[in-house]
Structures are given as structure tokens and as C-alpha cells.
Amino acid sequence: MAYPLSFTPEVRQALDEGRPVVALESTIIAHGMPYPQNVETARAVEDIVRAGGAVPATIAIIGGALKVGLSEAELDRFGREGRSIAKVSVRDLPFIVAQGRDGATTVASTMRIASMAGIRVFATGGIGGVHRGAERTFDISADMTEFAESDVAVVTAGAKAILDLALTLETLETLGVPVIGLGTDEFPAFYSRRSGHKTPMSCATPAEVADVMRAKWAMGLKGGVVVANPIPAEAEIPAEEIAPVIEAAVAKAEAGGIHGKETTPFLLAEIAGVTAGRSLAANIALVRHNARIAADIAVAFGGRKP
């Protein structure tokens, strides 16, 4: 028996009518940005999706319920309460639901709930991946294995720049996950448009991405698609400028014994402080851009899995 989902009327009607819907995560609200920028960005992203002809569905857990779409008040509460709300990946879902608690969904858990709801496109900032030093720590994001499980295309500005991008791409290849550069043949590095790593395939338009999605799932090939969408040029922080800042932040995290799911929020906050907010501005710009592209892909795909 499928676990029941709780939909807003807008999302439920769109899914019933086969109209395009774009999933959005809630960790970026509670853990990815400070208040009030987090709520302002969440609302702006939903508006961008609507303007693109799709319906936004911000996903979260509230009182143990799997929520597909949030009200204005719920969005605001997640932004205000921030890190006091549990960060929930797929592993944590049964516990948070059984305990009747609130949870902010990561990329992995958002993918899983979106797939349960029949939503095939998801816009985020950057996906998780293989952390630096994973050969010692085995610190690999659950986002990687979720891409092999959930039939969802994820529009992302690449993997977070704090990760080992080469190993992240190798892991996605091993898991059979298509990584598509949208308008580029180089994998973007979150804050930066270029990483020095090639994407295994590229598409020129959102419609071409939708064609890949149809072909993959029509053949019965399980799992998601990574749509690597570079940050807008005017908002990027070049790799050579941000790299030493990231290295210093990673060293500080290691010295402080910070690991696991606390690593990414710590590093992003550290980088934002050192760059005097430029990284936060870049993060907001890329999330907005990804939302626009995700809406275009969802419209081109047509709202339903073959």
C-alpha cells in the first residue's frame, strides 16, 4: 500500500489534469539560506515556475505528513525556524513520519516523494555527491543512489563545488544516470560555470532534455536524469577565485570534526561569510535560473511519464 501524500489543491488539480508540475525542495529554505532571503527566494522560485507555465510543488514533511506543495504560512515557518527543523534524507523519512515531526527534504528525499506523487521534474540548487576524502570517510551523498531509484529529472547548477566533482561524475556513470549539460559540454561547479570536467552528453534545449526523459523511461530504464544547467554568467564566481575559499572552508570543517549531513550547511555558511555574501547572491541566482529551465522542461515533457 502506498503511503498517503498531502497535496495542496493547486498541485492536486494540476496532477489530475496531467498539467506540468515542478518539484522544489525544502532543505534549501530551512538549511540553505538565512531568513528572510530563504523565504523570499522560495516565493520567487514558485512564481518563476508558474510564469513558465508549470505548477510549483515545494515538498516537505509537516507533522509526519508528506506534503506536496506548501502554503504561504508553511513556507514562512520553514524559513523562520530554519535549522531547528530536521534535515531529512531518504534514510530518515520513516522515523520522521512515524514520530509525527517536521522535516526539510533534501534532494534525495524530495526526489523520492516527487516520484511517489508522479512529478517528473525537480529544480534545485546543486546536488550532493562524493565528498572530498571519501576514500577515507565513505562520505557519499544519498543523492547519488537516489538517482538510480527515482524517475525524476533534476535541474541543477552541477554538484556543489565543495565536493569531489570527478568522483561524483564517476559514481553517476556507475549508477547508469544520464548527466546532460544544457547548452554546455562542461559540468558546471555550482558557483562557477566551468569545472574542467566534461559532461558525457549535452542538449541544446529543454525540449531535447524532455526527449531524453521520454526515451529513458519508455525503455523501462529506472532512475533519474541530471540536467546540468550552468549559473548565469553575470552571477558566477569564477572557479579560480572561489577554489581557495572552498579549500579553506573544507579544512576548517575537518579541523572542527564536522561531518555527515552537517557538512554542507557549515561549508555554505562559511563560504558566504568569507565572500561577503557574494556566494549567497550566486546561490539565489542559480536557483532562480534552474526553476525557469525546469518549468520549460516540464512543459515540454507534458506532465506525465510515458
C-alpha positions, 0 to 999 in steps of 0.5 A, a space after each residue: 500500500 502506498 503511503 498517503 501524500 498531502 497535496 495542496 489543491 493547486 498541485 492536486 488539480 494540476 496532477 489530475 489534469 496531467 498539467 506540468 508540475 515542478 518539484 522544489 525542495 525544502 532543505 534549501 529554505 530551512 538549511 540553505 539560506 538565512 531568513 528572510 532571503 530563504 523565504 523570499 527566494 522560495 516565493 520567487 522560485 514558485 512564481 518563476 515556475 508558474 510564469 513558465 507555465 508549470 505548477 510549483 510543488 515545494 515538498 516537505 514533511 509537516 507533522 509526519 505528513 508528506 506534503 506536496 506543495 506548501 502554503 504561504 504560512 508553511 513556507 514562512 515557518 520553514 524559513 523562520 525556524 530554519 535549522 531547528 527543523 530536521 534535515 531529512 534524507 531518504 534514510 530518515 523519512 520513516 522515523 520522521 513520519 512515524 514520530 509525527 515531526 517536521 522535516 526539510 527534504 533534501 534532494 534525495 528525499 524530495 526526489 523520492 516523494 516527487 516520484 511517489 506523487 508522479 512529478 517528473 521534474 525537480 529544480 534545485 540548487 546543486 546536488 550532493 555527491 562524493 565528498 572530498 576524502 571519501 576514500 577515507 570517510 565513505 562520505 557519499 551523498 544519498 543523492 547519488 543512489 537516489 538517482 538510480 531509484 527515482 524517475 525524476 529529472 533534476 535541474 541543477 547548477 552541477 554538484 556543489 563545488 565543495 565536493 569531489 566533482 570527478 568522483 561524483 561524475 564517476 559514481 553517476 556513470 556507475 549508477 547508469 544516470 544520464 548527466 546532460 549539460 544544457 547548452 554546455 559540454 562542461 559540468 558546471 561547479 555550482 558557483 562557477 560555470 566551468 569545472 574542467 570536467 566534461 559532461 558525457 552528453 549535452 542538449 541544446 534545449 529543454 525540449 531535447 532534455 524532455 526527449 531524453 526523459 521520454 526515451 529513458 523511461 519508455 525503455 523501462 530504464 529506472 532512475 533519474 536524469 541530471 540536467 546540468 544547467 550552468 549559473 548565469 554568467 553575470 552571477 558566477 564566481 569564477 572557479 579560480 577565485 572561489 577554489 581557495 575559499 572552498 579549500 579553506 572552508 573544507 579544512 576548517 570543517 575537518 579541523 572542527 570534526 564536522 561531518 555527515 549531513 552537517 557538512 554542507 550547511 557549515 561549508 555554505 555558511 562559511 563560504 558566504 561569510 568569507 565572500 561577503 555574501 557574494 556566494 549567497 547572491 550566486 546561490 539565489 541566482 542559480 536557483 532562480 535560473 534552474 526553476 525557469 529551465 525546469 518549468 520549460 522542461 516540464 512543459 515540454 515533457 507534458 506532465 506525465 511519464 510515458 
